[in-house]
Amino acid sequence: MRLFAFVVCFVALQSPQLALAHAKPQVQSPTANAIVSEVKEIRLQFSERLEPAFCTLTVFNAEGQKVVLDKPQINDKTLVVPLPDNLAKGRYTVKWSVVSVDGHRTKSSYQFVLK
């Protein structure tokens, strides 16, 4: 029984990242609070692999109206959403929610300005 307890503790201590794994954004494009003259897509790269069925990204204009977007494209750790060509100048809010393959959900939002 002691050997079993030792093995369980040893394995748990060898892989703490598995218990604490949450997909955190590593790269955002455009970046938070960026002022850009052109933007073709929202691209978020995360620290963990994503579960495509449970990931969302929504963009709102300065008036709080939802921008119509295609479904996010997800490739491993990266989430990409093309933006409409006729996006008006102004402040935009990006809200995202993702689930990593280990089942942990993270969500946040940020803004950028299209000038």
N, C-alpha and C positions, 0 to 999 in steps of 0.2 A: 504494500500500500504506500509506503514511503517513497519507493522508487517511482510509482505512478505519479504521485504528487510532485516529485522532483522533475519528472519529464514534462508534465503539464506546465509547471512554472518556467522551466527552461525554454520551452517552445514559445510561451507567451512573451517572455522577455526578449527573445531573438527577433520577434516581428511586431514591435509596437506600432509601426506605421500602418499595419493592416487595421488595427482597431481605431486609429485616428484619421483614416484616409477620408478627406473631403475634397471635392474638386474645387480648387481655388483658381481664379483667373491669373494667368502668368503674363499674357499679352492681350491688350485690347486695341482694336483699331476701328474707328478713331479712338484715341485715348480719352480718359475722363477729362472734362473741361477743355478739350481741344477746340481751337477755332480753325476750321478748315474751309477751303474754297471749293473743294470737290470731295464727294464721298460716294463710292459705288456700292459699298457693302459694310456690314458690321461683321467683324471677325474677332472671335474670342478664343484664346487658347488656354486650356486648363491644365492643372497639375496631374489630373487623373483621367483615365479613360471614361467616356460618357456613355450613358444608356440612352440611345436615340429616342426611344418611345416616350421618355419622360422629361425631355428638354424643351423649353420654350424660350422665345425671345420676342418681345413686343417693343415697338417704338411709338412714342407719342410726340406730337408737335407742341409748340409753345401754348396752344389753346387747349391742350389736353386731349386732342383728337387722335385716335389710333391711326397709324399709317398702315395701309394694306400691304402686307408682305407675303411672300411665299413661305412655305414651311422651311424651318432651318435645315441646312445640310450639315450632317455631323460625320466627321471622319476621325475616329479614334479619340483624340483629346481636343479637337478643334470644332467649333460651331461657327457656321457662316450663313449669313442671310443677305442676299442681294437687295439693294434699295432701289426704289423707282427712279427712273431717269429724271422725272419732273419734280423732284423734291424741292420745295420752296426754301428760301433762305430763312434762317431763324434758329431757335434753340430746340433741341430734341432730347428726349429722355429715353434711354434704353433700359428696359427691365428684363432681366433674364432669370431663369430658374433651371437648374440642371440637377441630374441625379447621376452620380458616378456608378460604375459597374458594381461596386460593393453595396449599393443601396442608399448611400448618404445623399441627402438633398442640400444644396446650397442655392441661395438666391441673393440678388442685389440689383442695384440700378446705378446709372451714372448719366451725365449729360455731356453733350457737345454742341457746338454752334456751327452752322453752315452759313458762311458769309457770302 
